[in-house]
Amino acid sequence: MSDPGALDARPVVAALVAAGLTVATAESLTGGLLCATLVDVPGASAVVRGGVVAYATELKADVLGVDADALARTGPVDGAVAEQMARGARRVLGADVGLATTGVAGPGPADGFPAGTVFIGIAADVLPGGARHVRLDVPGDRPEVRRATVQAALTHLAALLEAQGEDRDGAAEQDAVAGS
C-alpha cells in the first residue's frame, strides 16, 4: 500500500523525458530531499544530472556562484538567491533546467524570517530573463516544511514543462497548417 502523503516525482520525470530535457537541483533547506525524490523514480538517470546541497551560506557563493555581496545584503532567504542557485545548478551540472530551494525550515525563525518562509528558484532558457522564483509561506513543523517545499518545487517544474509542451504543440500545429 502506498503512502498517500508520499512525494511522487514520476509525472515530472516523465515530462522531462518527453521534452528531452535534463534537470539539476540546488538545495538548502531541503538538504537533498528534492534530488532524492527525483531519483526515486526508475529511469530518472535519463534526465537528472545531479544535485548540489549548499546548506552553508558561503557554499551558495563558492559552489553555485551566488553573488556574495547580495548574500551579505539579503542573506540566503531571498528570491534572487533562489534564482541564482538554480542558474548555478544548471551551469555546474550541465542541465537544461535548474531547480533550487532556500528558506527557513524551522523550528524557529532565521535570518529575520519566520519558519516556513521558502523560495523556489527555477532557471531555464524558456523563462523570461532565464529564471524566476516563487515565495511560499508553508505551515507545519520542520519535516512538513521540507516535504511541502519539495512538492511545490515539483509542481512548479511540472507547470513549466506543461507550458513548454503546449508551446511546442502549438508550434507544430502552426507548422502543419502552414505546410498544407
C-alpha positions in Angstrom: 0.0 0.0 0.0 1.4 3.4 -0.9 1.7 6.3 1.5 -0.9 9.0 0.4 1.5 11.7 1.6 4.4 10.3 -0.3 6.2 12.6 -2.7 5.9 11.4 -6.3 8.1 12.8 -9.0 7.0 10.2 -11.7 5.0 12.8 -13.7 7.8 15.3 -13.6 10.4 12.7 -14.7 8.1 11.5 -17.5 7.6 15.1 -18.7 11.3 15.7 -18.7 11.9 12.6 -20.7 9.1 13.5 -23.2 10.6 17.0 -23.6 14.1 15.7 -23.9 15.3 17.9 -21.0 17.6 17.4 -18.1 17.3 18.9 -14.6 19.7 19.7 -11.8 18.9 20.8 -8.2 20.5 23.3 -5.8 19.2 22.7 -2.3 19.5 24.4 1.0 16.5 23.9 3.3 15.5 20.6 1.6 19.0 19.2 2.2 18.9 16.8 -0.8 15.3 15.7 -0.5 14.3 17.2 -3.8 17.0 15.4 -5.8 16.4 12.2 -3.8 12.7 12.4 -4.7 13.5 12.8 -8.4 15.9 9.8 -8.4 13.4 7.6 -6.5 11.8 7.3 -10.0 13.0 4.4 -12.1 14.6 5.8 -15.2 15.4 9.1 -13.6 19.1 8.8 -14.7 18.0 9.7 -18.2 17.0 13.2 -17.0 18.5 14.0 -13.6 22.1 15.4 -13.9 22.6 15.7 -10.1 22.2 18.0 -7.2 24.2 20.3 -5.0 23.3 20.6 -1.3 24.6 24.1 -0.4 23.4 24.2 3.1 26.0 26.6 4.4 25.6 30.2 3.1 29.1 30.5 1.8 28.7 27.4 -0.3 25.9 29.1 -2.2 28.6 31.6 -3.4 31.6 29.3 -3.6 30.0 26.4 -5.4 26.9 27.8 -7.1 28.1 31.3 -8.0 25.5 33.2 -6.0 26.6 36.8 -5.7 28.5 37.1 -2.3 27.6 40.8 -1.9 23.9 40.0 -2.4 24.1 37.2 0.1 25.7 39.6 2.6 22.9 42.2 2.0 19.9 39.9 1.9 21.0 36.6 3.4 20.2 33.3 1.9 16.4 33.6 2.3 15.7 35.6 -0.8 14.1 35.1 -4.2 17.1 36.4 -6.2 19.3 34.0 -4.3 17.0 31.1 -5.2 17.2 32.2 -8.9 21.0 32.4 -8.7 21.1 29.0 -7.1 19.0 27.5 -9.9 21.2 29.1 -12.5 24.3 27.8 -10.7 22.9 24.2 -10.7 22.3 24.5 -14.4 25.8 25.7 -15.0 27.8 23.5 -12.6 25.9 20.3 -13.5 25.2 21.0 -17.2 21.4 20.8 -17.2 18.6 22.3 -19.2 16.6 23.2 -16.1 17.8 24.2 -12.6 15.6 23.9 -9.6 16.6 25.4 -6.2 15.2 25.6 -2.7 16.1 28.0 0.1 14.4 29.3 3.1 13.6 28.6 6.8 12.5 25.1 7.7 12.3 25.8 11.4 11.5 25.2 14.1 12.2 28.9 14.8 12.9 32.0 12.7 16.2 32.5 10.9 17.7 35.5 9.0 14.7 37.6 10.0 12.1 35.3 8.5 9.7 33.0 10.3 9.8 29.3 9.9 8.0 28.2 6.7 9.3 31.1 4.6 10.5 29.4 1.4 11.8 30.5 -2.0 11.9 28.1 -5.0 14.0 29.2 -8.0 13.7 27.8 -11.5 16.2 28.5 -14.3 15.6 27.6 -17.9 16.1 29.2 -21.3 12.4 29.3 -21.9 11.8 31.7 -19.0 11.9 35.4 -19.5 15.3 36.6 -18.2 16.2 32.9 -17.8 14.9 32.4 -14.3 12.1 33.1 -11.9 11.2 32.4 -8.2 8.2 31.7 -6.1 7.8 32.6 -2.5 5.8 30.3 -0.2 4.7 30.5 3.4 4.5 26.9 4.4 2.8 25.9 7.7 4.0 23.0 9.8 7.0 21.6 11.5 10.4 21.1 10.0 9.7 17.9 8.2 6.4 19.2 6.9 8.0 22.4 5.6 10.7 20.4 3.8 8.3 18.0 2.2 5.8 20.7 1.2 8.8 22.6 -0.4 9.8 19.6 -2.5 6.1 19.1 -3.5 5.8 22.7 -4.5 9.1 22.6 -6.5 7.9 19.6 -8.4 4.6 21.2 -9.1 6.2 24.4 -10.4 8.6 22.4 -12.6 5.6 20.3 -13.9 3.8 23.5 -14.8 6.8 24.9 -16.6 7.2 21.6 -18.6 3.4 21.6 -19.4 3.5 25.2 -20.7 6.6 24.4 -22.7 4.9 21.3 -24.1 1.8 23.4 -25.1 4.1 25.9 -26.8 5.8 23.0 -28.8 2.4 21.5 -29.7 1.1 24.9 -30.9 4.2 25.5 -33.0 3.9 22.0 -34.5 0.2 22.7 -35.3 1.1 26.0 -36.9 3.8 24.3 -39.0 1.3 21.7 -40.1 -1.2 24.3 -41.1 1.5 26.4 -42.9 2.6 23.3 -44.8 -0.8 22.4 -46.1 
